[in-house]
Amino acid sequence: MPRTAPWWRSAVIYQVYIRSFADANGDGVGDIAGIRSRLPYLASLGVDAIWINPWYKSPMADHGYDVADYRAIDPLFGTVAEAEQLIEEAHRHGIRVIPDVVPNHTSDQHPWFAAALAAGPGSPERERYVFRPGRGPDGAEAPNDWVSCFGGPAWTRLPDGEWYLHLFAPQQPDLNWEHPDVQEEFESVLRFWFGRGVDGFRIDVAHGLVKHPELPDLPPRQDPAVLGPLVSRDSVDKQPRQHVDHPHWDRDEVHDIYRAWRRVADEFPGDRSFVAEAWADTPERLAAYVRADGLHTAFNFDFLMSSWDAKDLRAVIDDSLAMLGAVGAPATWVLSNHDVMRHPSRYGRRRVKRWTANEPYRPEGPADLELGTRRARAAALLMLALPGGAYIYQGEELGLPEVEDLPEDVLQDPVWERSGHTDRGRDGCRVPIPWSGKAAPYGFSPEDAAAAPWLPQPSEWGELSVEAQTGDRTSMLELYRSALRLRREHPALGDGPLTWLDTTGAVLAFVRDPGFVCVVNLSAEAYRLPAHTSVLLSSGPVENGLLAPDHAAWLTV
């Protein structure tokens, strides 16, 4: 891409889950000062921006995704002044800053919700949220059959008899986006942080916000907590996915909101941008979020949810590039984040099934972490060679696996409680990352920290720390550093086209002009590489021109 292209079209963005990144004050929880202390590391890694999970004032019912004040930093993490200092220092390191914004719901301790509870049924204050009378003779039944994404009903009844909607935890009441106060408030929040130098926002639950005005029950064969029709794994490759009209996900009216947000971003210099966390049931529906007058980019969950299968991955890549390209938007690629099992543990299952939005990933059998790590190395080279942008979840560059044996008494994700202790939730991918040393807290907290990390770290993570991997040419960290350096230097990488090469078996190979080829061997047999002048980078040794199973290579041609 020409150097004048907007930065976000090719950016590699590093996700900072603030609670688990770096703890500067020793209370066992990551903070803004911890991020600042690790900016040199992020710069040396070679990322273009950091996305920071919510840092706003919050009672932490959902670790910050229940916001009580969008213009204040929670004292657990720091202050607004510290946030401004972080933004300034990050910019000096050449790193842009993208915080989360959470527009679907607030905390139940937000001043608006407190006022709504105090004002009572029928009041103007309640119109900012979704309050309804119940069904049945005495209103004792919920207004409809919607359920929470965290398990249990999506409605809670108040002592005055009315019910309020919460598609997540009861402490996260859904806002009414038809109300002008809501629209005006969030545009003001965007301007508040843009004015303090942030470079964009990641939009949480971007496909939510708008609900059907009649709040109807869910259509038949609809999984209440997720988006889209139920689809069996066997049917995924046999028929195209069809869009199903859903009463509270991915409604067409949501795009009016984002067109207004785009106008706000355009008021500020420097290519400010948005990325949508939008779960859409077809590539066409996803592309609607990133049309020319809408948001800039959207997460590609189809890629994240793909099985370790050449046919599946190629179909996702082709569909993504075609549909997003049709509206002039770049693709983005992601392998892990704070809501899903880390990919070395997903890929470490011998049977890695396709995962769909309506069928959350459930591991089958024990993980072979040697296999999972080998596949994760290859997947990193695939992702970073594809056109568009890419997201790296903190610790991914260290090859961290999911922590699947956390004791039940330390689990904190609301999913654990809301599911009646049947779903362990997302804590296993949120364990604080290791920086140095041979024992916990592995440099996450100071040596004299007053508190242990908020989630316990595995005893073997010393071998995976930044300190242990730095300088080891065979390590995951050095593979990422090399790949990110080449991605910046090579004129073929970043945004732009690709051309597939003909291959035999379960092998993916494509050309990026000028002079770059990526080959990924997903088969059980070694694969002879196409003619090339040199191997730029490989996920493992290349011997006699053969690429081993579950390996990838970057070639010059």
Secondary structure, DSSP 8 states (H G I E B T S, - for coil): --TTS-GGGT-EEEEE-GGGT--SSSSSS--HHHHHHTHHHHHHHT-SEEEE---EE---TTTTSS-SEEEEE-TTT--HHHHHHHHHHHHHTT-EEEEEE--SB--TTSHHHHHHHHH-TT-GGGGGB-EE--BSTTS-B-SS--B-TTSSBSEEE-TTS-EEE-SS-TTS-BB-TTSHHHHHHHHHHHHHHHTTT--EEEETTTT-S---TT-----TTB-TTSSSB---GGGTTTS-------SSSS-TTHHHHHHHHHHHHTTSSS--EEEE----SSHHHHHGGGSTTS-SEE--HHHHT--S-HHHHHHHHHHHHHHHHHTT---EEES--TTS--HHHHHTSSS----BTTB-----S---HHHHHHHHHHHHHHHHHSSSEEEEETTGGGT----TT--GGG---HHHHHTTSS--TTGGG-S----SSSSTTTTSS-TT-SS--SS---TTGGGGSHHHHTT-TTSHHHHHHHHHHHHHH-TTSSSS--EE---SSSEEEEEETTTEEEEEE-SSS-EE--S-SEEEEESS--BTTEE-TTEEEEEE-
